[in-house]
Amino acid sequence: MSPESWKDQLSLVSADDYRIMGRNRIPNAVTKLSGLETDDGDGSNDPNGGAWVTKPKRIVVSNQLPLRAHRDISSNKWCFEFDNDSLYLQLKDGFPPETEVVYVGSLNADVLPSEQEDVSQFLLEKFQCVPTFLPSDLLSKYYHGFCKHYLWPIFHYLLPMTQAQGSLFDRSNWRAYTTVNKIFADKIFEVLNPDDDYVWIHDYHLMILPTFLRNRFHRIKLGIFLHSPFPSSEIYRTLPVRDEILKGFLNCDLVGFHTFDYARHFLSCCSRMLGLDYESKRGYIGLEYFGRTVSIKILPVGIHMGQIESIKASEETAEKVKGLRERFKGNIVMLGVDDLDMFKGISLKFWAMGQLLEQNEELRGKVVLVQITNPARSSGKDVQDVEKQINLIADEINSKFGRPGGYKPIVFVNGPVSTLDKVAYYAISECVVVNAVRDGMNLVPYKYTVTRQGSPALDEALGFGEDDVRKSVIIVSEFIGCSPSLSGAIRVNPWNIDAVTDAMSSAMTMSDKEKNLRHQKHHKYISSHNVAYWARSYDQDLQRACKDHFNKRFWGVGFGLFFKVVALDPNFRRLCAETIVPAYRRTSSRLILLDYDGTMMDQDTLDKRPSDDLISLLNRLCDDPNNLVFIVSGRGKDPLSKWFDSCPNLGISAEHGYFTRWNSNSPWETSELPADLSWKKIAKPVMNHYMEATDGSFIEEKESAMVWHYQEADHSFGSWQAKELLDHLESVLTNEPVVVKRGQHIVEVKPQGVSKGKVVEYLIATMRNTKGKRPDFLLCIGDDRSDEDMFDSIVKHQDVSSIGLAEVFACTVGQKPSKAKYYLDDTPSVIKMLEWLASASDGSKHEQQQKQSKFTFQQPMGQCRNESIDL
């Protein structure tokens, strides 16, 4: 069944229902952007008669707009300019030419409420930006309270055990986070054409925004990219709102990560907490989620090559380089560029620097570590503690190894530092050290490498000659996102001070030839995998992930942050009373086939015995002389015959059809297949081995089959072991007349030719041979892979027109890919549907009793019986 029950959902609203109300009109703001005229939503003022002609936009959503804002002192007016350092501005280079890009985010400025409307209109007209103005108290709780002091440490693998390690979960801060995400959604709706536009959300500040967007427009084309790490499931599961956030991601069409590790952790959380499985098809990873495929994108972001090249070519940069070169004349410069926070490993880097000088006396007075610290993005005790600690360590090392005349082994450059100044420092540095203990990506090594490739202006400033080679050395922590892509870097464990010290020493002593080889390798990758390449690749995958939106029917399920959409094939629909009851009433030779576990009995129920109400319901169906009712189950015949002993007219097909009994008075019949079960001697030891190695698993031995169950085992480990067991059994049973199949939390070995599909063929053939015609009504309900054999057999019968059946209802339980044409939500829905049919039988009982006729079945396998069965 589907990983989540729908029994608690109170409504299903089809996306198609919105079409009845007409397409939501785009507000005036978008009209101005797109050159469209507004109407009243019905097309009456549209010269095209309501036909919309628009180009798909890209709506880029981030916590902050890619703008710089300041108030002019003389005029007291707001002034705005694009922030060329913003990734969200740079990524537009990857979109197709002439693509309209609209930005939605907050402003890093305190705009008065009386000014907000004018500012909004101005930013939309001049910058295509839509600002979200957040009250200061709401912003504080949302950004500082929840994002930076709670989410951010956890997503960097740090649980809030003490005040210095982040804040405990605060429900009011979570409400602020939810409110802000809703505000963002409302702003997006102002500029969104839901049928055409693509929405790209960025980072952990807006992880539940997709749920609000999907709730309003079921077919919205929606992607998100997480720029921070995604923690392991053991860390993530500590979040009290873990399900709400996960389902926010799953309401997207495409979810992006920098590295496979981050994606793997996300997939593990979906598997362990929501029971979702993923698979890779032709290089694409996808999660099946209620009929939708949520695609996973793994690609590290790049840098804007044009920006760095432009800065390198400027005379101002060259002058800066000359000044720095003179300042550090005679020194070997190592460089660190980090934000001031607890995860950047600055203190560990300083300890390694001190140990380098302690162990290498000849480097004293020569090696300088320049540390540029960007301003902290939030305030708090954690930032104060980090700043205090690194200052103490730096002062200690400088006092110990500093020399008269101004030499200091550690030089602080406190931010903010412009990109131009950073490029100048990159140019003079022999090595860059990125020592973070955890970081989402970190583009410092990329910018450093491109800068070290040089330019005519830089070469002149550096005195670079024709015989000199391009060279750079990168020391990078193995715990940051850029590490896997820098194969020529010296990778270190930042917690291992000795290893970082050795890496620094290697950087000092490495030959120029090796430095050049490492540099060229990095530069080739970085220049080809720039920000435009990243954005283009993501945009193309988002289009691919959304291409089937209008080939499916979408239904909204659930409320609030637990909302999701269910995507159905156009021909796949819910089985309703209005559809099946009339067909039931007008037919007189009915075959009803019912799976048991997961269909009439909930999978999560510990006591699998049928209730008295279920027995009564089945008896009402069986008492109708026009019905032949069968339980078709994978269970053994002994428990089934015991449980349903009080249903005298109920047929049972046990062990997937290996045993069949027409009613309680008839004997069990065995399949005509050879009864060679010697293969069990081979399979049983193998299954025992996996049972002992997998806590929570057990073996069910039937007369004709053996089943290894792992529903009580750890989900991930059980799935892993099931795959291994499947391969192992297929290998050792290659020459045996059996098939090995993997089902819902099981691996089963059974004789070849035994399946529920064969049961359908056998029962239909028997009815035709004994009664002279096929059933004119066929209902088949099941929930797992073994039941798909029944649906497949029914489809084959329908495809042959000469032997086609009149009324056929193949129905799966739960919405999922199936060969069945109909679905019911869950076990209670199945019981309710059977009650409809039983009531229809009860209503016409008197009339049917008058027409009732007895018919004697001739049983197969050469055996004739006198038992009569009411049809």
Secondary structure, 3 states (H helix, E strand, C coil): CCCCCCCCCCCEEECCHHHHCCCCCCCHHHHHHHCCCCCCCCCCCCCCCCCCCCCCCEEEEEEECCEEEEECCCCCCEEEEECCCCHHHHHHHHCCCCCCEEEEEECCCCCCHHHHHHHHHHHHHHHCEEECCCCHHHHHHHHHHHHHHHHHHHHCCCCCCCHHHCCCCCHHHHHHHHHHHHHHHHHHHHHCCCCCCEEEEECHHHCCHHHHHHHHCCCCEEEEECCCCCCCHHHHCCCCCHHHHHHHHHCCCEEEECCHHHHHHHHHHHHHHHCCCEEEECCEEEEEECCEEEEEEECCCCCCHHHHHHHHHCHHHHHHHHHHHHHCCCCEEEEEEEECCCCCCHHHHHHHHHHHHHHCHHHCCCEEEEEEEECCCCCCHHHHHHHHHHHHHHHHHHHHHCECCCECCEEEEECCCCHHHHHHHHHHCCEEEECCCCECCCCHHHHHHHHHCCCHHHHHHHCCCCCCCCCCEEEEECCECCHHHCCCCEEECCCCHHHHHHHHHHHHHCCHHHHHHHHHHHHHHHHHCCHHHHHHHHHHHHHHHHCCHHHCEEEEECCHHHCEEEEECCCCEECCHHHHHHHHHCCCCEEEEECCECCCECCCCCCCCCCHHHHHHHHHHHCCCCEEEEEECCCCHHHHHHHCCCCCCCEEEEHHHCEEECCCCCCCEECCCCCCCCCHHHHHHHHHHHHHHCCCCEEEECCCCEEEECCCCCHHHHHHHHHHHHHHHHHHCCCCCEEEEEECCEEEEEECCCCHHHHHHHHHHHHHHHHCCCCCEEEEEECCHHHHHHHHHHHHHHHCHHHCCCEEEEEEECCCCCCCCEEECCHHHHHHHHHHHHHHHHHCHHHHHHHCCEEECCCCCCCCCCCEEEC
